[in-house]
């Protein structure tokens, strides 16, 4: 599982605009009571999550950025020289990835890619050591077009099926991930954090459409011609769309 630096840069402003401010404010209040935070960012990529959160948490912070992609971690190290970067397989031992003494585990656009077994392990680990969890921008299966067509609906269904495929952790939770975390950590707070793609956001729209079309073709090769036709038309029209995501916060009681 890895993403290109160009894609992470393109999505960054949409991510920041979508994130649930109420959860960030609640986390900031919790952090004030602790005085400092030791943070582990799983699937940190090029460091967008740290860039967004750092100034919103009003205490001293020590970040460890964990990812399997050495190139993305190199970019993260250049952006955030005070952070510790660690190249590691996220399918490995969570007790090793999230050491004792961690105050906050965070992840962006990750848990829809993992298996139920992996997410269960994460929930077990954070309960065991009593650290908080903030997972953000988890895709929840909703894609909405201003003037939705039958082809839009078809592609969304195929994309959601594709999301449940193996992304390196076993069968992925895909759109079921927010509900799964709510079951595993019943006191978690969930707030929508949808991307809003305006008519003028042509580059983002094109990247999304191209990615969805590729996922649809991979999922249903027999419908490739329909997907190709949809891709040609969906790239161009004006009008907005949204992509459903969820942010979730769980605060340890210690």
Protein Blocks (a to p, Z undefined) as FASTA:
>chain_A
ZZdfklmmmmmmmmmmmpcfklmmmmmmmmmmnopacdddehklnommmmmmmmmpccdc
ddddddfblklmmmmmmmmmmbccddddfklcfklmmgghiabdcdehklmmpcfklmmm
mmmmmmmnopacddehiaehiacdfbacfklmmmmmmmmmmmmmcehiapafklmlmmmm
mmmmmmbccddddddddfklmmlmmmmmmmmmmmmmmmmmmlmmmmmmmmmmmmmpgcdd
ddddddddddddZZ
